[in-house]
Amino acid sequence: MLEVAQVPSEHLEEFKSIRKFKIFNTNNLWLNLPALKRVMETENLDLEIIINQKSLDDGQPVVQLETAAGAAPDVSR
């Protein structure tokens, strides 16, 4: 899974192409709540931190730190 913040600017238009990528993330998650509870109590999901550089409306540069929940391993077993 790849977030837009991880795509180099020279590949951004290609990344957004629905002709090239027929399947894409719509930020919907289905969760098994008992499995999530178990993992949160007993394990570490160890999700990669995504550094997303943005600008506020006034032009002030900021850094948003994100994780891609959809990239977490399948822990439903």
Buried (B, 14 or more C-beta within 10 A) or exposed (E): EEBEEBBEEEEEEEBEEEEEEEEEBEEEEEEEEEEBEEBEEEEEEEBEEBEBEEEEEEEEEEEEEBBBEEBBEEBEE
